[in-house]
Amino acid sequence: MSLEFALCISTLLFLAGIGTPIGYSTILASLIYLFVAGQDIALAAETALWGLYDSFIILAVPLFIVAANIMNAGTISDRLLSFCVACVGRFRGGLGHVNVVASLIFSGMSGSAIADAAGIGKIIIEMMTKGGRFPAGYAAAITGASAVIGPIIPPSIPMVMYALISDQSIGYLFLAGILPGLFIGIVLMSLNYIISTIRDFPRDEPVLLKEMPRVTMNAFPALLMPGILLYGIYGGVTTPTEAAAVAAAYALLLSGFFYRALKLTSIYEILVRSAKSSASIGLVIAGALILNYVVASENIPSQLASYLVGLDMHPLVFMLLVNILLLLLGTLLEATTIILVIIPLFIPACVELGIDLIHFGVIAVINTMIGLITPPFGMLLFVINSVTGISLKEIIRETWIFIAVLISALAVLVLFPEIVLWLPQKFGYVVR
């Protein structure tokens, strides 16, 4: 490691430690490296601009953000919740099951854990805590845990970012996330049932059978969105980026014209909010692209790959160590930073060790999502705290059991890659 790179990393850690936004931290640290190394600092601007504007993939990110914000502002979330209550609310711990199922469905539209927690998550927490049916901390904890599913099931913004840095197919990555997402959903519902039985949490009032057709038809147009997206991508009709545009347009059509739940003023506010979110993510991506250039200049990925191969490390041991590292980093760094800055370091090693990059990508994304609910950083914990007012102490106390179960589910997916790769293989993917 050169002195210039050591100074770059030290600056990055210092700036992040004092609370500087991670996008600014990575850009400033990279600029210091270029300056000390005697390179033209204009390379930073060139790298960022080419990386942002020459990538068709990145366009999917703001489009999925717009789609999620439109659904949160309209009545789509409410209709989906009514459908979920009708399906699983009657079981022990009913609204906890509704929370998980709603996240499974909503994730097929937003691609964002933050959007899931701040939108439909806020609504269902209010439902769960009304009348003291569920403790506020438990309602918040299961909401955060179920929001983790959002970026695993397609469409997924983190998957798009991983495709950007690994040069893998977004379509296959989306397919690879379906079964793990469903598996994690089943695991969370099982845990909720056990806890609800022990703590005697209530069931929801069952919906009469004659009411089911009405509730289903009310939510049916919204339920069509995941199917439209998946058919568009895997039927060869659209690229994943075009599918993101379709998602935004369909959400606008449903909320504005079919459900008539949006006004022109609301649309303007949605676009402004989406632009701000996209800009903040864009800064993080720009900073990561510049830092990746710095890392590549130091030849660190190749050196790391050679070192790990030289150790004659078993692929499973490598995956275990990487998982532990990512889980630890997830407590300190946001998911976007880990995917764009840290994970590229391990991709050459995966290639050398014969680890499939689609499987590795799904495992890495799940890791970063668990980090979103892991103290002390735990971005989802702060999001839920800010939108509901539930104290962080209450949320964290109830979250640990969910973190433990999620890590157990992650271990299963690491040990049995067939769960991840089965669907992609059915659609023509060849395991490397």
C-alpha positions as CSV (number, residue, x, y, z in Angstrom):
1,M,0.0,0.0,0.0
2,S,1.4,3.4,-1.1
3,L,1.6,6.4,1.1
4,E,-0.9,8.2,-1.2
5,F,-3.4,5.5,-0.8
6,A,-3.0,5.3,3.0
7,L,-3.6,9.0,3.1
8,C,-6.7,8.6,0.9
9,I,-8.2,5.9,3.2
10,S,-7.3,7.9,6.4
11,T,-9.1,11.0,5.0
12,L,-12.1,8.9,4.0
13,L,-12.4,7.4,7.5
14,F,-11.9,10.7,9.2
15,L,-14.5,12.6,7.1
16,A,-17.0,9.8,7.5
17,G,-16.3,9.6,11.2
18,I,-17.2,13.3,11.8
19,G,-20.4,12.9,9.9
20,T,-19.6,14.1,6.4
21,P,-21.9,12.6,3.8
22,I,-20.3,9.5,2.3
23,G,-20.5,10.9,-1.2
24,Y,-18.5,14.0,-0.3
25,S,-16.1,11.9,1.8
26,T,-15.2,9.6,-1.0
27,I,-14.8,12.4,-3.6
28,L,-12.6,14.5,-1.3
29,A,-10.4,11.5,-0.3
30,S,-9.9,10.5,-3.9
31,L,-9.0,14.1,-4.9
32,I,-6.3,14.1,-2.1
33,Y,-4.9,10.9,-3.6
34,L,-4.8,12.3,-7.1
35,F,-3.1,15.5,-5.9
36,V,-0.5,13.8,-3.7
37,A,0.2,11.2,-6.4
38,G,0.9,14.0,-8.9
39,Q,-2.0,13.0,-11.1
40,D,-4.4,15.4,-12.8
41,I,-7.3,16.0,-10.4
42,A,-9.5,16.6,-13.5
43,L,-9.5,12.8,-13.8
44,A,-12.0,12.7,-10.9
45,A,-14.5,14.7,-12.8
46,E,-13.9,12.7,-16.0
47,T,-14.3,9.4,-14.2
48,A,-17.5,10.4,-12.5
49,L,-19.1,11.9,-15.6
50,W,-18.3,9.0,-17.9
51,G,-19.3,6.5,-15.2
52,L,-22.7,8.2,-14.6
53,Y,-23.7,9.2,-18.1
54,D,-22.2,6.3,-20.1
55,S,-24.1,3.7,-18.1
56,F,-27.6,2.8,-19.2
57,I,-28.0,0.6,-16.1
58,I,-27.8,3.5,-13.7
59,L,-30.9,5.1,-15.3
60,A,-33.0,2.4,-13.6
61,V,-32.2,3.8,-10.1
62,P,-34.1,7.2,-10.3
63,L,-36.9,5.5,-12.3
64,F,-37.5,3.0,-9.5
65,I,-37.3,5.8,-6.9
66,V,-40.0,7.7,-8.8
67,A,-42.2,4.6,-9.0
68,A,-41.9,4.0,-5.2
69,N,-42.7,7.6,-4.3
70,I,-45.8,7.6,-6.6
71,M,-47.1,4.4,-4.9
72,N,-46.5,5.8,-1.5
73,A,-48.3,9.0,-2.3
74,G,-51.3,7.3,-4.0
75,T,-53.6,4.7,-2.5
76,I,-51.8,1.7,-4.0
77,S,-50.1,0.9,-0.6
78,D,-53.5,1.0,1.2
79,R,-55.1,-1.3,-1.3
80,L,-52.3,-3.8,-1.1
81,L,-52.5,-3.8,2.7
82,S,-56.2,-4.6,2.6
83,F,-55.5,-7.5,0.3
84,C,-52.7,-8.8,2.6
85,V,-54.9,-8.5,5.7
86,A,-57.6,-10.5,4.0
87,C,-55.1,-13.2,3.1
88,V,-53.1,-13.7,6.3
89,G,-54.5,-11.5,9.0
90,R,-56.6,-14.3,10.5
91,F,-53.6,-16.3,11.7
92,R,-51.9,-15.9,15.0
93,G,-49.8,-12.7,15.0
94,G,-51.9,-11.7,11.9
95,L,-50.7,-8.1,11.3
96,G,-47.1,-9.3,11.7
97,H,-47.7,-11.8,8.8
98,V,-49.4,-8.9,6.9
99,N,-46.2,-6.9,7.4
100,V,-44.0,-9.5,5.8
101,V,-46.4,-10.3,2.9
102,A,-46.9,-6.6,2.2
103,S,-43.2,-6.2,1.9
104,L,-42.9,-9.2,-0.4
105,I,-45.5,-7.7,-2.7
106,F,-44.4,-4.0,-2.4
107,S,-40.8,-5.0,-3.0
108,G,-41.8,-6.1,-6.5
109,M,-42.5,-2.5,-7.3
110,S,-40.1,-0.2,-5.4
111,G,-36.8,-2.0,-5.2
112,S,-35.9,0.0,-2.1
113,A,-35.9,-1.0,1.6
114,I,-36.0,2.6,2.6
115,A,-39.1,3.2,0.4
116,D,-40.7,0.1,1.8
117,A,-40.1,1.1,5.5
118,A,-41.0,4.8,5.1
119,G,-44.1,4.1,3.0
120,I,-46.1,1.0,3.6
121,G,-44.1,0.2,6.7
122,K,-45.3,3.4,8.5
123,I,-48.9,2.6,7.7
124,I,-48.7,-1.0,9.0
125,I,-46.9,0.0,12.2
126,E,-49.8,2.4,13.0
127,M,-52.2,-0.5,12.4
128,M,-50.2,-2.9,14.6
129,T,-49.9,-0.5,17.5
130,K,-53.5,0.8,17.4
131,G,-55.2,-0.2,20.6
132,G,-52.0,-1.7,22.0
133,R,-52.4,-4.9,20.0
134,F,-48.6,-5.1,19.4
135,P,-45.8,-3.4,21.3
136,A,-44.4,-0.5,19.4
137,G,-40.9,-1.8,19.4
138,Y,-41.9,-5.2,18.0
139,A,-44.0,-3.6,15.3
140,A,-41.0,-1.4,14.3
141,A,-38.6,-4.4,14.4
142,I,-40.6,-6.7,12.2
143,T,-41.2,-3.8,9.8
144,G,-37.4,-3.2,9.5
145,A,-36.7,-6.9,9.1
146,S,-39.4,-7.4,6.4
147,A,-38.1,-4.3,4.6
148,V,-34.9,-6.1,4.1
149,I,-36.7,-8.3,1.5
150,G,-37.4,-5.3,-0.7
151,P,-34.0,-5.1,-2.4
152,I,-33.7,-8.9,-2.8
153,I,-36.8,-9.6,-4.8
154,P,-36.8,-7.8,-8.2
155,P,-36.8,-5.0,-9.1
156,S,-33.8,-4.2,-6.9
157,I,-31.7,-1.0,-6.8
158,P,-28.7,-2.7,-5.0
159,M,-28.8,-5.5,-7.7
160,V,-28.6,-2.8,-10.4
161,M,-25.5,-1.3,-8.7
162,Y,-23.9,-4.7,-8.3
163,A,-24.5,-5.4,-12.0
164,L,-22.7,-2.1,-12.7
165,I,-19.5,-3.0,-10.8
166,S,-19.5,-6.8,-11.7
167,D,-20.6,-6.7,-15.3
168,Q,-23.2,-9.3,-14.7
169,S,-26.7,-9.6,-16.2
170,I,-29.4,-7.6,-14.3
171,G,-32.0,-10.1,-15.6
172,Y,-30.2,-13.1,-14.1
173,L,-29.5,-11.2,-10.8
174,F,-33.2,-10.3,-10.6
175,L,-34.2,-14.0,-11.1
176,A,-31.6,-15.1,-8.6
177,G,-33.2,-12.9,-5.9
178,I,-36.7,-14.3,-6.1
179,L,-36.3,-17.6,-4.2
180,P,-34.0,-16.2,-1.5
181,G,-36.5,-13.3,-1.0
182,L,-39.4,-15.8,-0.6
183,F,-37.3,-18.0,1.6
184,I,-36.5,-15.1,3.9
185,G,-40.2,-14.1,4.0
186,I,-41.2,-17.6,5.1
187,V,-38.5,-17.6,7.8
188,L,-39.7,-14.2,9.1
189,M,-43.4,-15.3,9.1
190,S,-42.4,-18.5,11.0
191,L,-40.5,-16.5,13.6
192,N,-43.5,-14.1,13.9
193,Y,-45.8,-17.0,14.5
194,I,-43.6,-18.5,17.2
195,I,-43.2,-15.1,19.0
196,S,-46.9,-14.3,18.6
197,T,-47.8,-17.7,20.2
198,I,-45.4,-17.2,23.1
199,R,-46.4,-13.6,23.8
200,D,-50.1,-14.1,22.9
201,F,-50.3,-11.5,20.1
202,P,-53.8,-11.2,18.6
203,R,-55.2,-12.4,15.3
204,D,-56.9,-9.9,13.0
205,E,-60.6,-10.1,12.3
206,P,-61.0,-12.6,9.4
207,V,-62.4,-11.2,6.2
208,L,-65.6,-12.9,5.1
209,L,-65.2,-15.2,2.1
210,K,-67.8,-13.3,0.1
211,E,-65.7,-10.1,0.6
212,M,-62.5,-11.7,-0.9
213,P,-63.4,-11.1,-4.6
214,R,-64.0,-7.4,-3.9
215,V,-60.8,-7.0,-1.9
216,T,-58.8,-8.9,-4.6
217,M,-60.2,-6.9,-7.5
218,N,-59.5,-3.7,-5.6
219,A,-55.9,-4.6,-5.4
220,F,-55.6,-6.5,-8.6
221,P,-54.3,-3.7,-10.8
222,A,-51.5,-3.0,-8.3
223,L,-50.7,-6.7,-8.0
224,L,-50.2,-6.8,-11.7
225,M,-47.1,-4.6,-11.6
226,P,-44.5,-7.2,-10.6
227,G,-45.9,-9.6,-13.3
228,I,-45.6,-6.8,-15.9
229,L,-42.1,-6.0,-14.9
230,L,-40.9,-9.6,-14.9
231,Y,-42.6,-10.4,-18.2
232,G,-41.1,-7.4,-19.8
233,I,-37.6,-8.3,-18.7
234,Y,-37.6,-12.0,-19.2
235,G,-40.0,-12.0,-22.2
236,G,-37.5,-9.9,-24.1
237,V,-39.9,-7.0,-24.4
238,T,-37.9,-4.5,-22.3
239,T,-34.4,-4.1,-20.8
240,P,-34.3,-3.8,-17.0
241,T,-33.8,0.0,-17.4
242,E,-36.8,0.3,-19.7
243,A,-38.8,-1.9,-17.2
244,A,-38.0,0.7,-14.5
245,A,-39.6,3.4,-16.8
246,V,-42.6,1.1,-17.3
247,A,-42.9,0.7,-13.5
248,A,-42.9,4.5,-13.0
249,A,-45.4,5.1,-15.8
250,Y,-47.7,2.2,-14.6
251,A,-47.6,3.6,-11.0
252,L,-48.6,7.0,-12.3
253,L,-51.4,5.6,-14.5
254,L,-52.8,3.6,-11.5
255,S,-52.6,6.4,-8.9
256,G,-53.5,9.3,-11.2
257,F,-56.1,7.9,-13.6
258,F,-57.3,4.5,-12.4
259,Y,-57.5,5.2,-8.6
260,R,-57.7,9.0,-9.1
261,A,-55.6,9.5,-5.9
262,L,-53.0,12.0,-7.2
263,K,-53.3,15.7,-8.0
264,L,-50.9,17.7,-10.2
265,T,-49.4,19.4,-7.1
266,S,-48.7,16.0,-5.6
267,I,-47.0,14.9,-8.8
268,Y,-44.7,17.9,-8.6
269,E,-43.8,17.2,-5.0
270,I,-43.1,13.5,-5.9
271,L,-40.8,14.5,-8.7
272,V,-38.9,17.0,-6.5
273,R,-38.5,14.4,-3.7
274,S,-37.4,11.8,-6.2
275,A,-34.9,14.2,-7.8
276,K,-33.4,14.9,-4.4
277,S,-33.1,11.2,-3.6
278,S,-31.6,10.4,-7.0
279,A,-29.1,13.2,-6.6
280,S,-27.9,12.0,-3.2
281,I,-27.5,8.4,-4.6
282,G,-25.8,9.9,-7.7
283,L,-23.2,11.6,-5.5
284,V,-22.5,8.3,-3.7
285,I,-22.1,6.5,-7.1
286,A,-19.9,9.3,-8.4
287,G,-17.6,9.2,-5.3
288,A,-17.5,5.4,-5.5
289,L,-16.5,5.5,-9.2
290,I,-13.6,7.8,-8.5
291,L,-12.5,5.8,-5.5
292,N,-12.7,2.6,-7.6
293,Y,-10.3,4.3,-10.1
294,V,-7.9,5.0,-7.2
295,V,-8.2,1.4,-6.0
296,A,-7.6,0.1,-9.6
297,S,-4.5,2.4,-9.9
298,E,-3.1,0.8,-6.8
299,N,-3.8,-2.7,-8.3
300,I,-5.4,-3.7,-5.0
301,P,-8.1,-6.1,-6.4
302,S,-5.5,-8.2,-8.3
303,Q,-3.1,-8.2,-5.4
304,L,-5.8,-9.3,-3.0
305,A,-7.0,-12.0,-5.4
306,S,-3.4,-13.3,-5.8
307,Y,-2.9,-13.3,-2.1
308,L,-6.1,-15.2,-1.4
309,V,-5.4,-17.7,-4.1
310,G,-1.9,-18.1,-2.7
311,L,-3.3,-19.1,0.6
312,D,-5.1,-22.0,-1.2
313,M,-8.3,-21.0,0.6
314,H,-11.4,-23.1,0.1
315,P,-14.2,-21.1,-1.6
316,L,-16.5,-21.8,1.3
317,V,-14.0,-20.4,3.8
318,F,-13.6,-17.3,1.6
319,M,-17.4,-16.8,1.5
320,L,-17.5,-17.1,5.3
321,L,-14.8,-14.5,5.9
322,V,-16.4,-12.1,3.3
323,N,-19.8,-12.5,4.9
324,I,-18.4,-11.7,8.4
325,L,-16.6,-8.7,7.0
326,L,-19.7,-7.4,5.2
327,L,-21.9,-7.9,8.2
328,L,-19.4,-5.9,10.4
329,L,-19.1,-3.2,7.7
330,G,-22.9,-3.1,7.5
331,T,-23.0,-1.8,11.1
332,L,-21.0,1.3,10.1
333,L,-21.5,2.0,6.4
334,E,-24.6,2.3,4.2
335,A,-25.4,-0.4,1.7
336,T,-24.6,1.7,-1.4
337,T,-21.1,2.4,-0.2
338,I,-20.4,-1.3,0.5
339,I,-21.7,-2.4,-2.9
340,L,-19.9,0.2,-4.9
341,V,-16.6,0.5,-3.0
342,I,-15.9,-2.7,-0.9
343,I,-17.4,-5.5,-3.0
344,P,-15.4,-4.7,-6.2
345,L,-12.3,-5.6,-4.2
346,F,-13.5,-9.2,-3.9
347,I,-14.8,-9.9,-7.4
348,P,-11.3,-10.9,-8.9
349,A,-10.8,-13.3,-6.0
350,C,-14.2,-14.8,-6.6
351,V,-13.3,-15.4,-10.2
352,E,-10.0,-17.0,-9.2
353,L,-11.6,-19.2,-6.6
354,G,-14.4,-20.3,-9.0
355,I,-17.2,-18.7,-7.0
356,D,-20.2,-17.8,-9.2
357,L,-20.7,-14.0,-9.4
358,I,-24.5,-14.2,-9.5
359,H,-24.5,-16.2,-6.3
360,F,-21.9,-13.9,-4.7
361,G,-23.9,-10.8,-5.7
362,V,-27.2,-12.0,-4.1
363,I,-25.3,-13.0,-0.9
364,A,-23.5,-9.6,-0.8
365,V,-26.8,-7.7,-1.3
366,I,-28.5,-9.7,1.5
367,N,-25.5,-8.9,3.7
368,T,-25.8,-5.2,3.1
369,M,-29.6,-5.4,3.7
370,I,-29.1,-7.0,7.1
371,G,-26.7,-4.2,7.9
372,L,-29.6,-1.7,7.4
373,I,-31.2,-3.0,10.6
374,T,-28.0,-3.7,12.6
375,P,-26.9,-1.2,15.3
376,P,-25.2,1.2,15.7
377,F,-25.6,2.6,12.1
378,G,-28.7,0.7,11.0
379,M,-30.2,3.2,8.6
380,L,-33.6,1.5,8.6
381,L,-33.7,1.9,12.4
382,F,-33.3,5.6,12.1
383,V,-35.8,5.9,9.2
384,I,-38.5,4.0,11.2
385,N,-37.7,6.1,14.3
386,S,-38.1,9.3,12.3
387,V,-41.4,8.4,10.6
388,T,-43.1,6.8,13.7
389,G,-41.5,8.4,16.7
390,I,-40.8,5.0,18.3
391,S,-37.6,5.2,20.4
392,L,-34.5,3.6,19.1
393,K,-34.0,1.8,22.4
394,E,-37.4,0.0,22.0
395,I,-36.7,-0.9,18.3
396,I,-33.2,-2.2,18.9
397,R,-34.3,-4.3,21.9
398,E,-36.8,-6.2,19.7
399,T,-34.6,-6.3,16.6
400,W,-31.8,-8.7,17.8
401,I,-33.9,-11.9,17.3
402,F,-34.8,-10.9,13.8
403,I,-31.1,-10.2,13.0
404,A,-30.1,-13.6,14.3
405,V,-32.8,-15.3,12.2
406,L,-31.8,-13.4,9.1
407,I,-28.1,-14.3,9.5
408,S,-29.2,-18.0,9.9
409,A,-31.2,-17.7,6.6
410,L,-28.1,-16.1,5.0
411,A,-26.0,-19.1,6.1
412,V,-28.4,-21.5,4.4
413,L,-28.2,-19.5,1.1
414,V,-24.4,-19.6,1.3
415,L,-24.2,-23.3,2.0
416,F,-26.8,-24.1,-0.7
417,P,-26.2,-21.9,-3.8
418,E,-28.7,-24.0,-5.7
419,I,-31.5,-22.1,-4.0
420,V,-30.1,-18.9,-5.5
421,L,-29.1,-20.2,-8.9
422,W,-32.1,-22.6,-9.7
423,L,-34.3,-20.0,-11.4
424,P,-31.5,-18.3,-13.5
425,Q,-30.5,-21.8,-14.7
426,K,-34.0,-22.5,-15.8
427,F,-33.8,-19.3,-18.0
428,G,-30.5,-20.3,-19.6
429,Y,-27.9,-19.1,-17.1
430,V,-24.7,-21.2,-17.1
431,V,-23.1,-21.5,-13.7
432,R,-19.4,-20.4,-13.9
